[in-house]
Amino acid sequence: VQVSKRGETFHGTATYFHPASEGGPIGACGPRENDNSLVVALNGPQYGKMSKKSSWCGKKIKITGPHGTTTATINDACPECGHGSLDLTPVLFKKVVGDYKIGEGHISWSLL
């Protein structure tokens, strides 16, 4: 899977996950993660083969949603997420989308 060039913007849906109980404390890219980690799980179509470490791993991104903009690192994979979508840790979801009760929100993101 080819990583995009800087400046390209992707659009999708943001959801959130609890790393320790939903997938384990070690992301698909390797480093440990928890609810307060500034990391995201990249959608399956962009991540590529789930059994391998993606070329997207470790890339820094800027995410914008209805509640704000922040930066994060790609550290995990979200096999069920559609192209352009990201699964955020709770701390990021709150910054970008807002209240957890919303459940999901529209986002745009790009490489830094």
C-alpha positions as CSV (number, residue, x, y, z in Angstrom):
1,V,0.0,0.0,0.0
2,Q,1.4,3.3,-1.0
3,V,1.5,6.2,1.5
4,S,0.1,9.4,0.1
5,K,2.0,12.6,-0.4
6,R,1.9,15.4,2.1
7,G,-0.9,17.8,1.4
8,E,-3.4,15.1,0.3
9,T,-6.5,15.3,2.5
10,F,-8.6,12.3,3.3
11,H,-12.2,12.4,4.5
12,G,-14.0,9.7,6.6
13,T,-15.7,8.8,9.9
14,A,-14.0,9.0,13.3
15,T,-14.9,6.4,15.9
16,Y,-13.1,5.6,19.1
17,F,-11.7,2.5,20.8
18,H,-10.2,1.5,24.1
19,P,-6.8,-0.1,23.2
20,A,-6.4,-2.3,26.3
21,S,-9.8,-4.0,25.9
22,E,-10.3,-3.7,22.1
23,G,-7.4,-5.1,20.4
24,G,-4.8,-5.1,23.1
25,P,-2.3,-2.6,24.5
26,I,0.2,-3.0,21.7
27,G,-0.9,-1.5,18.3
28,A,-0.5,-3.2,15.0
29,C,2.5,-1.0,14.3
30,G,4.2,-2.2,17.5
31,P,4.3,0.6,20.2
32,R,2.1,0.3,23.3
33,E,-1.0,2.4,23.5
34,N,-3.7,3.3,26.0
35,D,-6.8,5.6,26.2
36,N,-4.6,8.7,26.6
37,S,-2.2,7.9,23.8
38,L,-2.2,10.4,20.9
39,V,-2.5,7.6,18.3
40,V,-5.0,6.4,15.8
41,A,-5.9,3.1,14.1
42,L,-5.9,3.5,10.3
43,N,-8.7,2.0,8.2
44,G,-8.0,-1.4,6.6
45,P,-8.0,-0.3,2.9
46,Q,-5.3,2.3,3.5
47,Y,-3.4,0.2,6.2
48,G,-3.0,-2.7,3.8
49,K,-2.2,-6.3,4.8
50,M,-3.2,-6.8,8.4
51,S,-0.6,-9.4,9.0
52,K,2.3,-6.9,8.2
53,K,3.5,-3.6,9.6
54,S,2.1,-0.9,7.3
55,S,4.2,1.8,5.6
56,W,1.8,4.2,7.3
57,C,3.0,3.2,10.8
58,G,4.6,6.0,12.7
59,K,3.4,8.7,10.4
60,K,2.2,11.9,12.0
61,I,-1.1,13.3,10.9
62,K,-3.3,16.3,11.5
63,I,-7.0,15.5,12.2
64,T,-9.9,18.0,12.0
65,G,-13.4,17.3,13.1
66,P,-16.5,19.2,14.3
67,H,-15.0,19.9,17.8
68,G,-11.4,20.8,16.8
69,T,-8.1,20.0,15.3
70,T,-5.1,18.0,16.7
71,T,-2.2,15.9,15.7
72,A,-1.6,12.1,16.2
73,T,0.5,9.2,15.1
74,I,-0.7,6.2,13.2
75,N,-0.1,3.2,15.5
76,D,-2.8,0.7,14.8
77,A,-5.2,-0.8,12.3
78,C,-9.0,-0.7,12.1
79,P,-9.9,-3.6,9.7
80,E,-13.6,-2.7,9.7
81,C,-13.2,1.1,9.1
82,G,-13.8,2.4,5.6
83,H,-11.3,4.2,3.4
84,G,-10.4,7.6,4.9
85,S,-11.8,6.7,8.4
86,L,-9.8,6.5,11.6
87,D,-10.4,4.9,15.0
88,L,-9.3,7.3,17.7
89,T,-8.3,6.8,21.3
90,P,-10.8,8.4,23.7
91,V,-8.5,11.5,24.4
92,L,-8.3,12.2,20.7
93,F,-12.0,11.6,20.0
94,K,-12.9,14.1,22.7
95,K,-10.6,16.8,21.1
96,V,-11.7,16.2,17.5
97,V,-15.3,15.0,17.6
98,G,-16.5,15.9,21.1
99,D,-18.8,13.9,23.5
100,Y,-18.5,10.1,23.4
101,K,-22.3,9.9,23.2
102,I,-22.0,11.2,19.7
103,G,-20.3,7.8,18.9
104,E,-18.8,9.0,15.5
105,G,-18.2,12.1,13.5
106,H,-17.0,13.3,10.1
107,I,-13.3,14.1,9.9
108,S,-10.6,15.1,7.5
109,W,-7.0,14.3,7.9
110,S,-3.6,14.7,6.2
111,L,0.0,13.8,6.7
112,L,2.3,16.3,8.4
